[in-house]
Amino acid sequence: MIIPDLLPQNINKVLYLDSDLVVISSLEELYQVNLNDYFLAAQGSRKTGYFNSAA
């Protein structure tokens, strides 16, 4: 949640992945998802309100 405070103002999107995640194909499609109307996009649980930071 502090990433916006750490990066230069000209950066408009960050793709954050946990260090224990194994990527086996391109992340281009995921990065290209339009998130203009959202502050955060994550995979999570509606029941608990919890989300995994590697989503």
C-alpha distance matrix in Angstrom:
0.0 3.8 5.6 7.3 8.6 9.9 11.7 14.8 15.1 17.4 14.9 14.3 13.0 11.3 12.5 10.7 13.4 13.9 16.7 19.1 19.2 22.5 22.7 26.3 26.3 24.9 21.3 22.6 23.0 19.5 18.2 20.7 19.5 19.3 16.0 17.1 16.9 13.6 9.9 9.1 11.9 12.4 15.5 15.9 18.5 19.6 21.6 19.1 15.9 14.3 12.7 12.9 10.2 13.2 14.3
3.8 0.0 3.8 5.5 5.4 6.6 9.1 12.3 13.1 15.8 13.7 14.1 13.4 11.8 13.7 12.0 14.8 15.3 17.5 20.4 20.8 23.9 24.1 27.8 27.8 26.1 22.7 23.8 24.8 21.5 19.6 22.2 21.6 21.3 18.1 18.7 19.0 16.0 12.3 12.2 15.1 15.8 19.0 19.6 22.2 23.4 25.4 22.7 19.6 17.9 16.4 16.1 13.0 15.7 17.2
5.6 3.8 0.0 3.9 5.4 5.1 6.3 9.7 10.9 13.0 10.5 11.1 10.3 8.4 10.6 9.5 12.7 13.9 15.9 19.1 19.1 21.9 21.6 25.2 24.9 23.0 19.6 20.6 21.9 18.8 16.6 19.2 19.1 19.0 16.2 17.0 18.0 15.2 11.8 11.5 14.0 15.1 18.4 19.7 22.8 24.2 26.5 24.1 21.0 19.1 16.9 16.1 12.6 14.5 16.0
7.3 5.5 3.9 0.0 3.8 5.5 5.6 7.9 7.9 10.4 8.6 9.0 9.4 9.1 12.2 12.1 15.7 17.3 19.5 22.6 22.3 24.9 24.2 27.6 26.9 24.5 21.1 21.4 22.5 19.7 17.0 19.0 18.9 18.0 15.2 15.1 16.1 13.9 10.6 11.5 14.5 16.4 20.1 21.4 24.4 25.3 27.8 25.7 22.3 21.0 18.9 18.7 15.4 17.3 18.1
8.6 5.4 5.4 3.8 0.0 3.8 5.9 8.0 8.7 12.0 11.0 12.2 13.0 12.4 15.3 14.7 18.0 19.1 20.9 24.2 24.4 27.1 26.8 30.3 29.8 27.6 24.2 24.7 26.0 23.2 20.6 22.7 22.7 21.8 18.9 18.6 19.5 17.3 13.8 14.8 18.0 19.5 23.1 24.1 26.9 27.7 30.0 27.6 24.3 22.9 21.2 20.9 17.6 19.7 21.1
9.9 6.6 5.1 5.5 3.8 0.0 3.8 6.9 9.2 11.8 10.5 12.5 12.9 11.5 14.3 13.4 16.5 17.5 18.7 22.2 22.6 25.1 24.8 28.3 28.0 25.9 22.8 23.4 25.3 22.6 19.9 22.3 22.8 22.5 20.0 20.1 21.5 19.2 15.9 16.2 18.9 20.1 23.4 24.8 27.8 29.2 31.4 28.9 25.8 23.9 21.8 20.9 17.3 18.9 20.7
11.7 9.1 6.3 5.6 5.9 3.8 0.0 3.8 6.5 8.3 6.9 9.5 10.2 9.5 12.7 12.8 16.2 17.9 19.2 22.7 22.5 24.6 23.7 26.9 26.2 23.7 20.7 20.9 22.9 20.6 17.5 19.7 20.6 20.2 18.1 18.1 20.1 18.2 15.4 15.9 18.3 19.9 23.4 25.2 28.5 29.8 32.4 30.2 27.0 25.2 22.7 21.7 18.0 19.1 20.5
14.8 12.3 9.7 7.9 8.0 6.9 3.8 0.0 3.8 5.5 5.9 9.1 11.1 11.5 15.0 15.9 19.3 21.4 22.5 26.1 25.7 27.4 26.3 29.2 28.1 25.3 22.4 21.9 24.0 22.2 18.7 20.3 21.5 20.7 19.0 18.3 20.5 19.4 16.9 18.0 20.5 22.6 26.2 28.1 31.4 32.5 35.3 33.3 29.9 28.4 25.8 25.0 21.4 22.3 23.4
15.1 13.1 10.9 7.9 8.7 9.2 6.5 3.8 0.0 3.8 5.5 7.6 10.5 12.0 15.8 17.2 20.8 23.2 24.8 28.2 27.5 29.3 27.9 30.7 29.3 26.3 23.2 22.3 23.9 22.1 18.7 19.7 20.5 19.1 17.2 15.9 18.0 17.3 15.1 17.0 19.7 22.3 26.0 28.0 31.1 31.8 34.7 33.0 29.4 28.4 25.9 25.6 22.2 23.3 23.9
17.4 15.8 13.0 10.4 12.0 11.8 8.3 5.5 3.8 0.0 3.8 6.2 9.4 11.5 15.1 17.2 20.8 23.5 25.1 28.4 27.2 28.6 26.7 29.2 27.5 24.2 21.3 20.0 21.8 20.5 16.9 17.4 18.9 17.5 16.4 15.1 17.8 17.6 16.1 17.7 19.9 22.7 26.2 28.6 31.9 32.7 35.8 34.3 30.8 29.7 27.0 26.4 23.0 23.5 23.9
14.9 13.7 10.5 8.6 11.0 10.5 6.9 5.9 5.5 3.8 0.0 3.8 6.0 7.7 11.3 13.4 17.0 19.8 21.5 24.7 23.4 24.8 23.0 25.6 24.0 20.8 17.8 16.8 18.6 17.1 13.5 14.6 16.0 15.1 13.9 13.4 16.2 15.5 13.8 14.9 16.7 19.2 22.7 25.2 28.7 29.6 32.8 31.3 27.9 26.6 23.6 22.9 19.5 19.8 20.1
14.3 14.1 11.1 9.0 12.2 12.5 9.5 9.1 7.6 6.2 3.8 0.0 3.8 7.1 10.5 13.1 16.7 19.8 22.0 24.9 23.2 24.7 22.7 25.3 23.4 20.2 16.9 15.7 16.8 15.1 11.7 12.3 13.0 11.7 10.3 9.6 12.5 12.0 10.9 12.2 14.0 16.9 20.5 23.0 26.3 27.0 30.3 29.2 25.7 24.7 21.8 21.5 18.4 18.8 18.5
13.0 13.4 10.3 9.4 13.0 12.9 10.2 11.1 10.5 9.4 6.0 3.8 0.0 3.8 6.8 9.7 13.2 16.5 18.8 21.4 19.6 21.1 19.1 21.7 20.0 17.0 13.5 12.8 13.8 11.7 8.4 9.8 10.5 10.1 8.7 9.5 12.3 11.0 10.0 10.1 11.2 13.8 17.2 19.9 23.4 24.5 27.8 26.6 23.3 22.0 18.9 18.2 15.2 15.2 14.9
11.3 11.8 8.4 9.1 12.4 11.5 9.5 11.5 12.0 11.5 7.7 7.1 3.8 0.0 3.8 6.1 9.7 12.8 15.1 17.8 16.2 17.9 16.4 19.3 18.1 15.6 12.1 12.4 13.8 11.2 8.4 11.0 11.7 12.3 10.9 12.5 14.8 12.7 11.1 10.0 10.8 12.5 15.7 18.4 22.0 23.5 26.6 25.1 22.0 20.2 16.9 15.7 12.4 12.2 12.6
12.5 13.7 10.6 12.2 15.3 14.3 12.7 15.0 15.8 15.1 11.3 10.5 6.8 3.8 0.0 3.8 6.6 10.2 12.5 14.8 12.8 14.4 12.8 15.8 14.8 12.7 9.1 10.3 11.6 8.6 6.7 10.2 10.7 12.5 11.4 14.0 16.1 13.7 12.5 10.4 9.9 10.6 13.3 16.3 20.0 22.0 25.0 23.6 20.9 18.7 15.1 13.4 10.3 9.2 9.5
10.7 12.0 9.5 12.1 14.7 13.4 12.8 15.9 17.2 17.2 13.4 13.1 9.7 6.1 3.8 0.0 3.8 6.8 9.4 11.9 10.6 12.9 12.4 15.9 15.8 14.4 11.2 13.2 14.4 11.2 10.1 13.7 13.9 15.6 14.0 16.7 18.2 15.3 13.4 10.8 10.5 10.1 12.5 15.0 18.7 21.0 23.6 21.8 19.2 16.6 13.2 10.9 7.5 6.7 8.4
13.4 14.8 12.7 15.7 18.0 16.5 16.2 19.3 20.8 20.8 17.0 16.7 13.2 9.7 6.6 3.8 0.0 3.8 6.4 8.3 6.8 9.4 9.4 13.1 13.8 13.3 10.6 13.6 14.7 11.6 11.6 15.3 15.4 17.8 16.6 19.6 21.0 18.0 16.5 13.3 12.2 10.7 12.0 14.5 18.0 20.9 23.1 21.3 19.4 16.3 12.8 9.8 7.0 4.6 7.3
13.9 15.3 13.9 17.3 19.1 17.5 17.9 21.4 23.2 23.5 19.8 19.8 16.5 12.8 10.2 6.8 3.8 0.0 3.8 5.5 5.7 9.1 10.6 14.4 15.9 16.1 13.9 17.1 18.2 15.1 15.3 19.1 19.0 21.3 19.8 22.8 23.8 20.5 18.7 15.4 14.5 12.3 13.0 14.7 17.9 21.0 22.7 20.5 19.0 15.6 12.5 9.1 6.7 5.0 8.7
16.7 17.5 15.9 19.5 20.9 18.7 19.2 22.5 24.8 25.1 21.5 22.0 18.8 15.1 12.5 9.4 6.4 3.8 0.0 3.8 5.5 8.2 10.4 14.0 16.0 16.6 15.1 18.4 20.0 17.4 17.5 21.3 21.7 24.2 23.0 25.9 27.2 24.0 22.1 19.0 18.1 16.1 16.5 18.2 21.2 24.5 26.0 23.7 22.5 18.9 16.1 12.5 10.4 8.6 12.1
19.1 20.4 19.1 22.6 24.2 22.2 22.7 26.1 28.2 28.4 24.7 24.9 21.4 17.8 14.8 11.9 8.3 5.5 3.8 0.0 3.8 6.6 9.8 13.0 15.7 17.0 15.9 19.6 20.7 18.1 19.0 22.6 22.8 25.6 24.5 27.7 28.8 25.6 23.9 20.5 19.1 16.5 16.0 17.4 20.1 23.7 24.8 22.7 22.1 18.4 15.8 12.1 11.1 8.8 12.0
19.2 20.8 19.1 22.3 24.4 22.6 22.5 25.7 27.5 27.2 23.4 23.2 19.6 16.2 12.8 10.6 6.8 5.7 5.5 3.8 0.0 3.8 6.4 9.8 12.2 13.6 12.5 16.2 17.1 14.7 16.0 19.5 19.6 22.7 22.0 25.4 26.7 23.6 22.5 19.0 17.1 14.6 14.0 16.1 19.1 22.5 24.1 22.5 21.6 18.2 15.1 11.5 10.6 7.3 9.8
22.5 23.9 21.9 24.9 27.1 25.1 24.6 27.4 29.3 28.6 24.8 24.7 21.1 17.9 14.4 12.9 9.4 9.1 8.2 6.6 3.8 0.0 3.8 6.4 9.4 11.6 11.5 15.3 16.4 14.8 16.3 19.6 20.2 23.6 23.5 27.0 28.5 25.8 25.0 21.6 19.4 17.2 16.4 18.8 21.7 25.2 26.9 25.6 24.8 21.5 18.4 14.8 14.1 10.5 12.2
22.7 24.1 21.6 24.2 26.8 24.8 23.7 26.3 27.9 26.7 23.0 22.7 19.1 16.4 12.8 12.4 9.4 10.6 10.4 9.8 6.4 3.8 0.0 3.8 5.9 7.8 8.0 11.7 13.0 11.9 13.4 16.4 17.4 20.9 21.4 24.8 26.7 24.3 23.9 20.7 18.4 16.7 16.3 19.2 22.4 25.6 27.7 26.8 25.6 22.7 19.2 16.0 14.9 11.1 12.1
26.3 27.8 25.2 27.6 30.3 28.3 26.9 29.2 30.7 29.2 25.6 25.3 21.7 19.3 15.8 15.9 13.1 14.4 14.0 13.0 9.8 6.4 3.8 0.0 3.8 7.2 9.0 12.2 13.3 13.2 15.0 17.5 18.7 22.4 23.4 26.8 28.8 26.8 26.8 23.7 21.0 19.5 18.7 21.7 24.7 27.8 30.0 29.3 28.4 25.6 22.2 19.1 18.3 14.5 14.9
26.3 27.8 24.9 26.9 29.8 28.0 26.2 28.1 29.3 27.5 24.0 23.4 20.0 18.1 14.8 15.8 13.8 15.9 16.0 15.7 12.2 9.4 5.9 3.8 0.0 3.8 6.5 9.0 10.1 10.8 12.6 14.6 16.1 19.8 21.3 24.6 26.8 25.2 25.6 22.8 20.1 19.1 18.7 22.1 25.3 28.0 30.5 30.2 28.9 26.4 22.8 20.1 19.1 15.4 15.2
24.9 26.1 23.0 24.5 27.6 25.9 23.7 25.3 26.3 24.2 20.8 20.2 17.0 15.6 12.7 14.4 13.3 16.1 16.6 17.0 13.6 11.6 7.8 7.2 3.8 0.0 3.8 5.5 7.4 8.5 9.5 11.3 13.5 17.0 18.7 21.7 24.3 23.0 23.4 21.0 18.6 18.3 18.6 22.2 25.6 28.1 30.9 30.5 28.8 26.5 22.8 20.3 18.9 15.5 15.0
21.3 22.7 19.6 21.1 24.2 22.8 20.7 22.4 23.2 21.3 17.8 16.9 13.5 12.1 9.1 11.2 10.6 13.9 15.1 15.9 12.5 11.5 8.0 9.0 6.5 3.8 0.0 3.8 5.7 5.4 6.1 8.7 10.5 14.0 15.3 18.4 20.8 19.3 19.6 17.2 14.9 14.9 15.7 19.4 22.9 25.2 28.2 27.7 25.7 23.5 19.7 17.5 15.8 12.7 12.0
22.6 23.8 20.6 21.4 24.7 23.4 20.9 21.9 22.3 20.0 16.8 15.7 12.8 12.4 10.3 13.2 13.6 17.1 18.4 19.6 16.2 15.3 11.7 12.2 9.0 5.5 3.8 0.0 3.8 5.5 5.1 6.1 9.0 12.1 14.2 16.8 19.7 18.8 19.6 17.8 15.7 16.6 17.7 21.5 24.9 26.8 30.1 29.8 27.5 25.7 22.0 20.2 18.4 15.7 14.6
23.0 24.8 21.9 22.5 26.0 25.3 22.9 24.0 23.9 21.8 18.6 16.8 13.8 13.8 11.6 14.4 14.7 18.2 20.0 20.7 17.1 16.4 13.0 13.3 10.1 7.4 5.7 3.8 0.0 3.8 5.5 5.2 6.7 10.3 12.7 15.6 18.1 17.4 18.8 16.9 14.3 15.2 16.0 19.7 23.0 24.6 27.9 28.1 25.9 24.5 20.9 19.5 18.3 15.7 13.8
19.5 21.5 18.8 19.7 23.2 22.6 20.6 22.2 22.1 20.5 17.1 15.1 11.7 11.2 8.6 11.2 11.6 15.1 17.4 18.1 14.7 14.8 11.9 13.2 10.8 8.5 5.4 5.5 3.8 0.0 3.8 5.5 5.6 9.3 10.6 14.0 16.1 14.8 15.8 13.5 10.8 11.5 12.5 16.3 19.7 21.4 24.7 24.6 22.4 20.8 17.2 15.9 14.6 12.2 10.2
18.2 19.6 16.6 17.0 20.6 19.9 17.5 18.7 18.7 16.9 13.5 11.7 8.4 8.4 6.7 10.1 11.6 15.3 17.5 19.0 16.0 16.3 13.4 15.0 12.6 9.5 6.1 5.1 5.5 3.8 0.0 3.8 5.6 8.4 9.5 12.3 15.0 13.9 14.5 12.9 11.2 12.6 14.6 18.2 21.8 23.3 26.7 26.3 23.6 22.1 18.4 17.2 15.1 13.2 11.9
20.7 22.2 19.2 19.0 22.7 22.3 19.7 20.3 19.7 17.4 14.6 12.3 9.8 11.0 10.2 13.7 15.3 19.1 21.3 22.6 19.5 19.6 16.4 17.5 14.6 11.3 8.7 6.1 5.2 5.5 3.8 0.0 3.8 6.2 8.7 11.0 14.0 13.9 15.3 14.3 12.6 14.7 16.5 20.1 23.4 24.5 28.1 28.1 25.4 24.3 20.8 20.0 18.2 16.5 14.7
19.5 21.6 19.1 18.9 22.7 22.8 20.6 21.5 20.5 18.9 16.0 13.0 10.5 11.7 10.7 13.9 15.4 19.0 21.7 22.8 19.6 20.2 17.4 18.7 16.1 13.5 10.5 9.0 6.7 5.6 5.6 3.8 0.0 3.8 6.2 9.2 11.4 11.1 13.1 12.0 9.8 12.1 13.9 17.3 20.4 21.2 24.8 25.1 22.3 21.7 18.4 18.1 16.9 15.6 13.1
19.3 21.3 19.0 18.0 21.8 22.5 20.2 20.7 19.1 17.5 15.1 11.7 10.1 12.3 12.5 15.6 17.8 21.3 24.2 25.6 22.7 23.6 20.9 22.4 19.8 17.0 14.0 12.1 10.3 9.3 8.4 6.2 3.8 0.0 3.8 5.8 8.2 8.9 11.5 11.4 10.2 13.3 15.6 18.6 21.5 21.7 25.5 25.7 22.7 22.5 19.5 19.9 18.5 17.9 15.4
16.0 18.1 16.2 15.2 18.9 20.0 18.1 19.0 17.2 16.4 13.9 10.3 8.7 10.9 11.4 14.0 16.6 19.8 23.0 24.5 22.0 23.5 21.4 23.4 21.3 18.7 15.3 14.2 12.7 10.6 9.5 8.7 6.2 3.8 0.0 3.8 5.6 5.3 7.7 7.9 7.5 11.1 14.0 16.6 19.4 19.5 23.2 23.2 19.9 19.8 17.0 17.7 16.2 16.4 14.1
17.1 18.7 17.0 15.1 18.6 20.1 18.1 18.3 15.9 15.1 13.4 9.6 9.5 12.5 14.0 16.7 19.6 22.8 25.9 27.7 25.4 27.0 24.8 26.8 24.6 21.7 18.4 16.8 15.6 14.0 12.3 11.0 9.2 5.8 3.8 0.0 3.8 5.6 8.0 9.9 10.6 14.4 17.4 19.7 22.3 21.9 25.6 25.6 22.1 22.4 19.9 20.8 19.2 19.7 17.6
16.9 19.0 18.0 16.1 19.5 21.5 20.1 20.5 18.0 17.8 16.2 12.5 12.3 14.8 16.1 18.2 21.0 23.8 27.2 28.8 26.7 28.5 26.7 28.8 26.8 24.3 20.8 19.7 18.1 16.1 15.0 14.0 11.4 8.2 5.6 3.8 0.0 3.8 7.0 9.3 10.3 13.9 16.8 18.4 20.6 19.7 23.3 23.4 19.9 20.8 18.8 20.4 19.3 20.3 18.0
13.6 16.0 15.2 13.9 17.3 19.2 18.2 19.4 17.3 17.6 15.5 12.0 11.0 12.7 13.7 15.3 18.0 20.5 24.0 25.6 23.6 25.8 24.3 26.8 25.2 23.0 19.3 18.8 17.4 14.8 13.9 13.9 11.1 8.9 5.3 5.6 3.8 0.0 3.8 5.5 7.0 10.6 13.7 15.2 17.6 17.0 20.5 20.3 16.7 17.2 15.2 16.8 15.6 17.0 14.8
9.9 12.3 11.8 10.6 13.8 15.9 15.4 16.9 15.1 16.1 13.8 10.9 10.0 11.1 12.5 13.4 16.5 18.7 22.1 23.9 22.5 25.0 23.9 26.8 25.6 23.4 19.6 19.6 18.8 15.8 14.5 15.3 13.1 11.5 7.7 8.0 7.0 3.8 0.0 3.8 7.1 10.3 13.9 15.0 17.6 17.3 20.6 19.6 15.9 16.0 14.1 15.5 13.8 15.7 14.3
9.1 12.2 11.5 11.5 14.8 16.2 15.9 18.0 17.0 17.7 14.9 12.2 10.1 10.0 10.4 10.8 13.3 15.4 19.0 20.5 19.0 21.6 20.7 23.7 22.8 21.0 17.2 17.8 16.9 13.5 12.9 14.3 12.0 11.4 7.9 9.9 9.3 5.5 3.8 0.0 3.8 6.5 10.2 11.6 14.5 14.9 18.2 17.1 13.5 13.1 10.6 11.8 10.2 12.1 10.6
11.9 15.1 14.0 14.5 18.0 18.9 18.3 20.5 19.7 19.9 16.7 14.0 11.2 10.8 9.9 10.5 12.2 14.5 18.1 19.1 17.1 19.4 18.4 21.0 20.1 18.6 14.9 15.7 14.3 10.8 11.2 12.6 9.8 10.2 7.5 10.6 10.3 7.0 7.1 3.8 0.0 3.8 7.2 9.4 12.6 13.4 16.8 16.3 13.1 12.5 9.5 10.4 9.5 10.3 7.9
12.4 15.8 15.1 16.4 19.5 20.1 19.9 22.6 22.3 22.7 19.2 16.9 13.8 12.5 10.6 10.1 10.7 12.3 16.1 16.5 14.6 17.2 16.7 19.5 19.1 18.3 14.9 16.6 15.2 11.5 12.6 14.7 12.1 13.3 11.1 14.4 13.9 10.6 10.3 6.5 3.8 0.0 3.8 6.2 9.7 11.4 14.5 13.7 11.0 9.7 6.3 6.9 6.9 7.7 5.0
15.5 19.0 18.4 20.1 23.1 23.4 23.4 26.2 26.0 26.2 22.7 20.5 17.2 15.7 13.3 12.5 12.0 13.0 16.5 16.0 14.0 16.4 16.3 18.7 18.7 18.6 15.7 17.7 16.0 12.5 14.6 16.5 13.9 15.6 14.0 17.4 16.8 13.7 13.9 10.2 7.2 3.8 0.0 3.8 7.3 9.7 12.5 12.2 10.4 8.9 5.8 6.2 8.0 8.0 4.8
15.9 19.6 19.7 21.4 24.1 24.8 25.2 28.1 28.0 28.6 25.2 23.0 19.9 18.4 16.3 15.0 14.5 14.7 18.2 17.4 16.1 18.8 19.2 21.7 22.1 22.2 19.4 21.5 19.7 16.3 18.2 20.1 17.3 18.6 16.6 19.7 18.4 15.2 15.0 11.6 9.4 6.2 3.8 0.0 3.8 6.6 9.0 8.4 7.0 5.7 3.9 6.1 9.0 10.1 7.8
18.5 22.2 22.8 24.4 26.9 27.8 28.5 31.4 31.1 31.9 28.7 26.3 23.4 22.0 20.0 18.7 18.0 17.9 21.2 20.1 19.1 21.7 22.4 24.7 25.3 25.6 22.9 24.9 23.0 19.7 21.8 23.4 20.4 21.5 19.4 22.3 20.6 17.6 17.6 14.5 12.6 9.7 7.3 3.8 0.0 3.8 5.4 5.6 5.6 5.6 6.3 9.0 12.2 13.5 11.5
19.6 23.4 24.2 25.3 27.7 29.2 29.8 32.5 31.8 32.7 29.6 27.0 24.5 23.5 22.0 21.0 20.9 21.0 24.5 23.7 22.5 25.2 25.6 27.8 28.0 28.1 25.2 26.8 24.6 21.4 23.3 24.5 21.2 21.7 19.5 21.9 19.7 17.0 17.3 14.9 13.4 11.4 9.7 6.6 3.8 0.0 3.8 5.7 5.2 7.5 8.9 12.1 15.0 16.6 14.3
21.6 25.4 26.5 27.8 30.0 31.4 32.4 35.3 34.7 35.8 32.8 30.3 27.8 26.6 25.0 23.6 23.1 22.7 26.0 24.8 24.1 26.9 27.7 30.0 30.5 30.9 28.2 30.1 27.9 24.7 26.7 28.1 24.8 25.5 23.2 25.6 23.3 20.5 20.6 18.2 16.8 14.5 12.5 9.0 5.4 3.8 0.0 3.8 5.9 8.1 10.6 13.7 16.9 18.7 16.8
19.1 22.7 24.1 25.7 27.6 28.9 30.2 33.3 33.0 34.3 31.3 29.2 26.6 25.1 23.6 21.8 21.3 20.5 23.7 22.7 22.5 25.6 26.8 29.3 30.2 30.5 27.7 29.8 28.1 24.6 26.3 28.1 25.1 25.7 23.2 25.6 23.4 20.3 19.6 17.1 16.3 13.7 12.2 8.4 5.6 5.7 3.8 0.0 3.8 5.3 8.6 11.6 14.7 17.0 15.8
15.9 19.6 21.0 22.3 24.3 25.8 27.0 29.9 29.4 30.8 27.9 25.7 23.3 22.0 20.9 19.2 19.4 19.0 22.5 22.1 21.6 24.8 25.6 28.4 28.9 28.8 25.7 27.5 25.9 22.4 23.6 25.4 22.3 22.7 19.9 22.1 19.9 16.7 15.9 13.5 13.1 11.0 10.4 7.0 5.6 5.2 5.9 3.8 0.0 3.8 6.6 10.2 12.7 15.3 14.0
14.3 17.9 19.1 21.0 22.9 23.9 25.2 28.4 28.4 29.7 26.6 24.7 22.0 20.2 18.7 16.6 16.3 15.6 18.9 18.4 18.2 21.5 22.7 25.6 26.4 26.5 23.5 25.7 24.5 20.8 22.1 24.3 21.7 22.5 19.8 22.4 20.8 17.2 16.0 13.1 12.5 9.7 8.9 5.7 5.6 7.5 8.1 5.3 3.8 0.0 3.8 6.9 9.5 12.2 11.5
12.7 16.4 16.9 18.9 21.2 21.8 22.7 25.8 25.9 27.0 23.6 21.8 18.9 16.9 15.1 13.2 12.8 12.5 16.1 15.8 15.1 18.4 19.2 22.2 22.8 22.8 19.7 22.0 20.9 17.2 18.4 20.8 18.4 19.5 17.0 19.9 18.8 15.2 14.1 10.6 9.5 6.3 5.8 3.9 6.3 8.9 10.6 8.6 6.6 3.8 0.0 3.8 6.3 8.7 7.8
12.9 16.1 16.1 18.7 20.9 20.9 21.7 25.0 25.6 26.4 22.9 21.5 18.2 15.7 13.4 10.9 9.8 9.1 12.5 12.1 11.5 14.8 16.0 19.1 20.1 20.3 17.5 20.2 19.5 15.9 17.2 20.0 18.1 19.9 17.7 20.8 20.4 16.8 15.5 11.8 10.4 6.9 6.2 6.1 9.0 12.1 13.7 11.6 10.2 6.9 3.8 0.0 3.8 5.4 5.8
10.2 13.0 12.6 15.4 17.6 17.3 18.0 21.4 22.2 23.0 19.5 18.4 15.2 12.4 10.3 7.5 7.0 6.7 10.4 11.1 10.6 14.1 14.9 18.3 19.1 18.9 15.8 18.4 18.3 14.6 15.1 18.2 16.9 18.5 16.2 19.2 19.3 15.6 13.8 10.2 9.5 6.9 8.0 9.0 12.2 15.0 16.9 14.7 12.7 9.5 6.3 3.8 0.0 3.8 5.6
13.2 15.7 14.5 17.3 19.7 18.9 19.1 22.3 23.3 23.5 19.8 18.8 15.2 12.2 9.2 6.7 4.6 5.0 8.6 8.8 7.3 10.5 11.1 14.5 15.4 15.5 12.7 15.7 15.7 12.2 13.2 16.5 15.6 17.9 16.4 19.7 20.3 17.0 15.7 12.1 10.3 7.7 8.0 10.1 13.5 16.6 18.7 17.0 15.3 12.2 8.7 5.4 3.8 0.0 3.8
14.3 17.2 16.0 18.1 21.1 20.7 20.5 23.4 23.9 23.9 20.1 18.5 14.9 12.6 9.5 8.4 7.3 8.7 12.1 12.0 9.8 12.2 12.1 14.9 15.2 15.0 12.0 14.6 13.8 10.2 11.9 14.7 13.1 15.4 14.1 17.6 18.0 14.8 14.3 10.6 7.9 5.0 4.8 7.8 11.5 14.3 16.8 15.8 14.0 11.5 7.8 5.8 5.6 3.8 0.0
